[in-house]
Amino acid sequence: MDDVLRLDAVGQAQAVRDGQVSARELAEAAIAHIEAHDGELNAVIHRRFERALAEIDSIPEDAPFRGVPILLKDLGWRQAGEPYSAGSNVRDGVEPGADGYGVVRLREAGFVMLGRTNTPEFGSTITTEPVAFGPTRNPYHPAYSPGGSSGGSAAAVAAGMVALATASDGGGSIRIPASLCGLVGLKPTRGRVSAGPAGGEGWSGFSCAGFVSRSVRDTAAALDVVSGMHPGDPYDAPALPGPLAAEVGREPGRLRVGFVTRHPNGAVPERQELTEAVTGAAALLESLGHDVAPGAPEALAEPGFAQQFGAIVANNLAAHVAGLGELRGKPVQPEELEPRNAAMMAAAHKHSAADHILAVQWVDGFRRRMAAWWGAGHDLLLMPSLGVAPFPLGWIPPDDLSTAFGRTGHAVAYSSPINATGQPAISLPLHRNEAGLPVGVQLVAAAGREDLLIRVAAQIEQARPFEHAAMR
């Protein structure tokens, strides 16, 4: 069973279809692996093992991922009747009344949902250390952070508990954990995956749902399962030419790639590990026949972005907390929140409605200025997945907010602009630092071009197969 657990999700599904293992045996093996290793990592905060096993017999025989175990991030990805905490104690046991559309599609595809993974309170930071559930540890080194906000999902996949886990990304929360845990993490185009029925947009459109995985083909196939607009959704992503799974192995053509090793706005310190990761990836792309040269959109240098992005996120957090108060029947008090979120909520209360609309309008202009670079003939932008080196637990201090916000701002400097533009971006595990910790790089494509990202990511994976040394 260890050999089967080491397969990616597509491989596990094939093993079930071929009769090498039954769906129940595969789920039971994953459960045993979680029980054996999660005591150290604290990735899975809610376990529904008995219910999951009871559901297996009802999975259609022809479901494409019949019996493949999966874990759901405990932020978004709502499942009816199951605890939903979003990393906080504030919800007071309020449970979703209906499955999210993504969960419905995962169930229809035959996935076995074993439980929910840890996340920082409301997903508002880059490390998974919530007061409510305690820190999740990085399987590569337990003193280090797996990143956030999809840190529990990333740690579980990196440790081999499951081959695939759901995630979401509002400022880098798929790409950052993927980078720190040596995984593949694709943030889709805005509108590719519906947030319904509970929501229409997250963080004013910045946030979107996706996965962390160990292979490009898993990322492609899983996104195929959950993609699609539902009636009433506020966005509709540009149509893809076909299933993303069919793009794996397809020749991407000769691409024009720009890259940066130092952030154009000059405010983010340059890190040796990040420079080495990007220059190594640039050399690999060049060896594969692509035209690679330094370059990036001029808009990335604009100093006003961080302020506008931060204001919009804070405003959305305040609205989310107010909604929680209505759900539970009593307002949420600042002292109930972690200091970071209480400070963000207080900042939001100083903003007027006009302030928020002006910030959204500024981002609208930023998105157009960024898009012009791709419109001028570039295919891909290569950057670090995050702006800081792998960091230990506690590096984002909970009580020193000036330090915490400063470090977080540096970390998301390469990722959050792509949330604002709504473009797709994929983090790939192509580098390790001197301590052996993963350092990812991200490739960014024009809106709607996940197909191009999958093609070139698969080409890279074939040329330099990804190593997953943390699997246990």
N, C-alpha and C positions, 0 to 999 in steps of 0.2 A: 504493500500500500504506500510506502514511502516513495517508491518510484512514480506511482500514479499522482500523488500529491505534488510532486515536482513538475508535472506537466502543466502547461498553461491551460486556461479554461477551454479553449478550442480542443486541445489534446485530451482533456478529461472528458469532454462531451463525446469525442470519438471513441474513447475507451469504454464508455457506457454503451454506446451503440454497437460496438463490436463484441460486447459480452465479456470483455476482460475483467470488468468489475460491475457490480450492480449499483444502481443509484443509491440504495440504502447503504451499501458498504462504503461508497465514496463519502457520503455525508457523515457516517459514523467515524471514518478515519479523520476527517477534518475536525470533527468535534473533539476527538481524542487529542489531536494536535493542539487545539486551542487550550484544552484543559491542562496539557503538559507544559505549555510555554507562556500562557498569558499571565500567569502569576507574577512573572518578572516584568513583562512588558506593559500590562494594563492597557491593552488596545481595545478589548471587547467589554463594554460596560453593561450591556444587557444581553442575556442569552435566552434564546427561545428554542432550545434544542429539542425538547419533547414535541412541541407543536410542529417544528420543522420536519421531524421524522414522520409524524402522523400525516403530513401533507403529501409525502412522496408518492403514495399509491394513486393519488388523484391526478398526477402529472401525465398528460397525454404522451403516448409512446413516441409520437413524431415531433415532440417539442425539440427545437434545435439544441438547447442546452439542458436537456433533461438530466436532473440529478446533480448538476454542478453546484457546489456550495458557493455562497456569496455572503458578504457582510454589508450592511447598510450604514452609511454615515448617520450619526444621530443629529443631523441638521439638514433640513429638507428631507426628501426621501421618506415621507410620512407613510406609516403602515397602520391601518385601522386596528384599534384595540391594543396596540403595543405602546409601552412607555415612550415618551418623546420629550427629551430634556433640553436639547440644544446647548448642552454643556452647563446648564444652570439649575439651581434649586428653585428658581422663581416660578416655574410652571406648576408646582404643587400637584403633580400627578395628572394634569390635564392631558388627555390622550386624543389623538386624531380620530375624527369620526369616519374618515374615508381614506382609502389608499390614494397616494399620489399617482398620477398617470404613469410616471416612470416605474413605480413599484408594480402597477398592474401589468405593464409590458414585460417586466422581468419575470413575473409569475407565469405569464402566458408563454414565455420562452422556455420555461422549465427549470429556472434557477431555484435552488433551495436556500431560503433566507434564514441564516443561522442566528442572527442577532444584530446588534447595533454597536458602532464604534465611537470611541472617545473623540471629543472636539472641544476647543476652548469655548468659553461662554459666549454664545451668539456668533461664534466664528470670527471674532473681531481682532485676532492677533495671529502671529506667525508661528506660535508654539502651542502645543497641546498640553497645557498644565492647568486645567480648571480646578477651582477650589472644590466644586461639587463632587468630582470623581477622582481627583489626583492626577499626577502626570503620566503620560504615556512615554515609554522609553524607546530609543532607536535601537533596532536589532543589531546594527553594526557596532554600537557601543552604548551600553545602558546608561552612561552618564550624559549622553547627548540627546538633544531634541530630535524627534522625527519630523519637526515642522508642524505647520498648521495652515488652515484649520482642519484639513483632512488627515491629521496626523495619526489618528487611531486606525483609519483604513490603510494608510501607507505602511505603518508598522506591521499590521496583520499580514499584508501581502508580502512584504519583504521577508518576514519570518516564516513564510510558507504555510500559514494557517489556512488561507484560501488563495486561489490564483487571481482573484478579481474582487474589488470592493468598490462601492459607489463613493463618490466624492462631489465636491462643488467648489467653485472658484469665483470669489468676488474681488480679489486683489492679488491673487497668486496661489490660492488655497488648494489647487490641484498640482500646479507646477512646483511649488516650493517643497511640499512633502515628497513628491516624486524625486526631486533633485536630492534631497537629504537621505532618502531611503533607497536610492539606486533603482528607480522604477520608471516606467513610461507613464506620462500624464498629459492628456490632451484636454485643453480648454476649448470647447466647441465655439462656433459662431453663435452670437446672440440669437435666440429664438430657435436654435436647432432642437433643443429639448424643452418640452413644456414644463412650466412650474405649477400647472394646475393639478387639481381644481382649487387648492387652498390659496394659491397665489397667482399673480400675473407676471410680476417682475420682481427680482430681488435687487436691493440696493440701486434702485432707479435704472435697472437694466445691466448693472455691472456684473452681477452674479449669474452663473449658469452651472448646470449639472453635468457631471461626467464620471470618469472612472480613474483609478490607478491600477496598473497591471504590470506583468513582467514581460509582455511581448507586444509588438505593434499589432499583430493580427488580433489579439484579444481586445485591444483598445478599439480597433476598427469594427469588429463584430459586435461588441457590446454597444457601441454607439449606434450601430444599425438597429439594434433591438429597441432602443428608447427614443430614437429621433422621430420627429413628426409634430406638426402643429395640431392643436385641438381647437374647436370652435371657441371663440372669445379670447384667445391668446393675443397679447398686444404686439407680438413680433412674429414674423415668418422669415426664417433664414433662406437665403438663395438655394434653389434646388441643386442637389448634387447630380452628377451624371449617371450615377447608379449606386449600388451598395458599396460602402467603404471597404468591406471585406474583399471585394473584387479588385480593389486598388493595390492590395498587397502583392508585390512581385511585378507590378506593371511599371514599365520604364518611365521615369519622370521627365525625360528629355534633358537638354542642357539648360540649366537654370542660372539666372543672374542673382547672386547672393551678396548682400551687404552684411558687414559684421562690425560690432563694437566691443572693445574690451574695457573701456572706461566710459562711464555714463556721460552723455553729451552736456548735461547741465552742470557738470563739474562739482556737484555737491556730494557725490558718493565716493568714498575712498576706494582706490583701486586695490584689489586683492590678488595676490599671486596665484592662488588656486583657481580663481575665476578666469584670470588672463590665460593661464595654461589650458584650461578647459575649452575656452572659446578658440584660441589659436590652434589647438589640436583638432577641434571639430572643423575649423575652416580648412586646414590642410587636408583632412579626410575628404571633405566635399570637393576640394580641388582635384584630388587624386581620382575621384569618381567622374571627373569630366565637367564639373560645373565652373562657371565664371565667378570667382570669389574675390572681393576687394573690400577694404574698409569703407564704411558708409552707413548712414542711417537717416531717417526722416529728421528734418530740421526742427520739427515740432517737439521732438524729445528733449531739446535743450531749453524749452520754455520754463522759466522758474515758477510760473503761477500754477502749474498743474497740481502739485501736491496739496496746496491749500484748497483748491476747488474740489478735488477728489475727496479729501478728508471731510470737508463740510457736508458733502452729499452723503457720505457713509454715516457720519454722526447723526444727520437728520433722519436717515432711515432707521438707525438703531433706536432713536428716541420714539419713532412711530411704532416700531416693533414692540418696545417695552410698554408703550401705552396700550397697544392691542392685547398684550398679555394680561394687563390689569383688567381689561374688560372681560376677557375669557374667564378669569378666575374670580371675578366679582369684587376685587379690591385693588386699588392702585398699587403699583410697584414703587417702593420707596428706594431712594438712592443707596441706603445702607444695605439693602438686599443684594446689590450688584457688586461685582468685583470693582476695585477702584478705577481700573481703566475704563470700564463701561459707564460707571457713574460720572466720570469726567467727560466722556464723550456726550452723554445725555445732557449734562449741564451746558456744554458748549452749544449743543443743538438748540437749547431753549433760548439762547441769545440770538439765534438767527430768525429773521422774519420769513414769511412765505415768499416775499419778493427776493430775499437773499437766496433762497433755495432755487427759485426759477432762474435767477441770473447765473447761478453756478451750473445748472443743467445746460443753459444756453451756451455758456463758455465751453463746456465739454463738447457740445454739438459742433462748435467751430474747431475745437482741437481734433475731433474725429475726422473732419474734412481735411484739415492740414496734414494729419498723419497719412490719410488714404492717398494723398497726392503722390507720395513716394512710390507706392505700388503702381499707381496709375501711370507713372513716368517710365515704367518698364522693369522695375525690380520684381522678382518672384518671391524671395524670402529674406527675412531679416534674422540674423544669428546673434544672440545675446546670452549673457548669463541668465539662468532661471531665477536666481535671486542675487541680491547685491551684497551679501555677506557670506563669510566662510561658514562651514558647519559649526554649530555653536552648542555649548552644554546647556542642560536644563538649568533654569534660573538666570540665564543671560538676559532675558527680558524680565527685569525686576517688577514685581507686582505693585510695589509701593513707591518706587522712584519713577514717577510718571514721565518726567522730562527725559530721563535716560531711555525708558521703555519706548516712548513715542519716537525719539530720535533714531534708535536702532531699528525699530520697525519700519520707519520711513526709508532708511537706507536699504533694508531688505527687499521692499516691494517696489523699488524705483524702476526695475526692469519689467516687472510683471503687471503692476496696476494700470499703466497706460493702455495695455492691451485689453483690459477689462473695460476701460472707458471707450475704446474704439469698437468693441464688440467683435474683434477679429479672432480667428482661431490661432492657437499656439500650442506647441507640443514640447514637453521637456523629455530629454533623452539622457540615459545614464552612461556618459562617455568618458568620465574622468574620476580619478580618486586622488585625494590629497596625500601628503606624506604619512598621515596617520591611518591611511586606508579607508577614510570616510568618503562616501560618494559625493560628487559635485556634478550637477546636471547642467546642460545647456538647453536653450529653447530656440525653436525656429518658429517664426511668425509669418503667416501667409495673409493674403488679402481676404476680405470678408467672403465667406462661402466656400473657401478653398481647402476644406479639410481633406479633400481627395488628393490634393498636391502634397499636403503634409504627410499623409499616410504613405504615398508612393516613395517620397524621399526618405522618410523614417525607416521604411522597410528596406530600402536600398542600403542605408547606413547599417541597420541591424545585420543584414547579410554580410556586409563587408567587415564589420567588427561586432560579432555577437556579444550581447550584453551578458555580464557576469552577475550572479545573484549570490554573493558569498554569505549573506545573512541568513539564508534559509536553513532551518534547523531540522 
